[in-house]
Amino acid sequence: MLTTGLLVPANPALCQNGYTGADLQRMGQWLQFYQLDLYRLEIPPFASPYAAALTSGKHGWRIVVFLRDGGVTNVSWDSGFLKRPFQAASADNFVLTPGVGSNFGVSFSGCDAGDCAGNYGALLYLPWSHQFFQKGVAGRSVACSQSLLGPANAKAVVALDAALKRQQSAVPHYVAPPCPGVSKAAH
C-alpha cells in the first residue's frame, strides 16, 4: 500500500507524460482530503493526459481518473466506493488496456469476500468517451450493462472478460460466461 504522501516527488517518467511534481501533489491532496490510500497510480504514454488511481478507504475500493487539462489536474471520473462484488480484490486486478473504445480503458475486478468463486465481477471505464460498463456473475446468473449488448462495444466485452479471467485465475481454462442476449459467436 502506498500512502498519499509519496506522491510529492516528481518522477522523470511521469513528467515525460506531462505530469509534474505539482500535479502529483494536487492528486495527493485530493486523495488525502477524501482519506484515501493510494494502491496504484498509472500514467501510461498511450493515455496522456489521463492518469488512473486505484485507492481504498474505510468503505472499500475506489477508482479515480485524473485529467491534466490546461495546465491543471482535476478529477475526471470517480467510481465512488465499490460495493459487491468488489469487496475482495487486489491491485493486480487494476489494469489499463490500450485499444478499447476511442483510446484506452481502466478495468478492475473483484469478488464477494464470502464467496469469491461464485460471486465476482468486473468494471470498465473509458475516459475518452466517458462510458462505464460492468459485468457480474452470481452463481449461474450473469448481469451486464445494457450497452454491452450492442456490437459497437464488442471490445469492451473482451476487456471485461479478460478482467473476469484475471479474477478467476485459480480456475483452469476459465471462460467468462456471455452476457444475456449476446451470442457466444460475438465474443
N, C-alpha and C positions, 0 to 999 in steps of 0.2 A: 504494500500500500504506500502511496506517495502522499505526503501532506501538501497542502496548498502553498506552504512557504517555500517549496522547492521550485516554484515557477519563476522566481525573480531573475536568476541568472540567464543571460542570453546564450543560446546555443547557436553556433555558426550555421548549422544545417537548417534550423528554424528561420534564421534571418534571411537565408537564401530564398526561402519561400515567402518573404515579405513580412514575417513576424519578428518584431524587435523585443528587447527586454521589457520595454514599456507595455507592449501588447500582452506579453506573458504575465506581467504584474497586474494588468487590468483583469485578465482572466482569473488570476489567483484571488484578487479582491472580490470578484463576483462569487466565486466558489466559497470563499470564506464567509461572505455575507449570508449565504444560504446554508452555512455549516455543512459543506460537502467535502468529503475526502476525494482526492484525485487518484484514480487507479491507473488510468492510461490516457495519454494525450497523443493524438495522431494528426500530423500535418504533412500529408504526402504531397509530392510535387504535382501530381495529377489533380489534386483537389484545391489548390490555391484559388481563391482567397479564403477557403474554409478550413476550420480545424474542428475535430470532434473529440469530445472528452467523455470517458466513462467515469462516473462518480458514484459515490454512495453516501447516504446519510442515515439518520436514525429510522427512516421509513423505507429503506431499501435502495436498490439501484436506480440511477437516473442518468440519462444521456443528454449531453448539451452540445449543440453545434454552434460554434462561433464564426462570425463573418467579419473579415477585415475589409471595410468599405470606406473610402475617402479618408484614409489615414486613421480611422478609429475602429477598434474591435468591439463588437457588441454580440449579444446572443441572437442568433438567427432562429434557433429552434430549441425547445426544452421539452423532453419527453414527460416531465413530471415523474414522480416516483412510480416505478413499475410494479404492478401488482402481480397476482398469479398469472401465468406460471413462471415468473421471473424471480422467485424467492431465492432459489439456489442457482448460482451462476459463477462464472469465472471470467477474469479479464481476458483469457484466451478466446472467449466466445464473442468478443467485441472485435469486429473486422470491418475494414474499409475495402470495398470491392470496386475496382475501376470497370468502366464499360457497362454500368447499369443505369438505365434512364439516360438523361442527356449528358451525364458526366460520371458520377460515382454514387455508391450507396453506402450507408452506415448500417451494418447488421449486428444484431445481438440475439443470443438465445439463452434460455434458462429453463428451469423446471420447478415444479412444486416440491418444496423441501420434504414433504411427507410421501411423495410418490413420483420420483424422478423418471422412472421407466414408463409410467402410464399417463403423466400429465406434464407436457412440455410445450414450448412454443418458441417462435422467432419473430422478430420485427425487422423492418427495413425502412429506412428513411432516405429519401432522395433530395438532398439540399437544393440542387439547381431548380427542380420543379416543385419543391415543397410537397411531395407525395409521401404518404405514410401507408405501409402495408403490414399486416400481421397474419400469422398462420399458427394455429394451435391444435394440439392433439390431446384429447382426454379420453383414454380408453380406446374405443373404436370410432369415436366421433372426431371429425375434423372440422374446424371452423376457420374460414378465410375471409379476409377483407373482400367485399363485394367487387371492388375494382380489379381484383386479380383475375376475374373471370374473362376479361377482355384480352384478345390476342396482343394488343399493344403493350401489355405488361408481362409478356412471357419471360423476359429477362429477370423481372422482379420475382417471379415464381421460382426460377432457377436459383437465384440468390437466397431466397428463403429456404428452399430445400437443402442447399449447401449448409446453411446455418443449422437446420434441424439435424443434418447428418453429423456436423461437429458436435452438437449437443448429445447425440446418441452414439458417440464414437465407441462405446463399450459393446454395442450390438453389432456383431459381424454381419457384413453385407446389408446394412440398414438401407432401406429405400423409403423416402418420405412419402406418405400417402397423398394422393391427389386431393385438390380442393373439390368439394361437391360442385358438380356442374362443369368440371373441366376434365376432358378426356385424358387418359394416360399418354396418348399419342401427342398431345400438345406439349408435353414436357420434353 
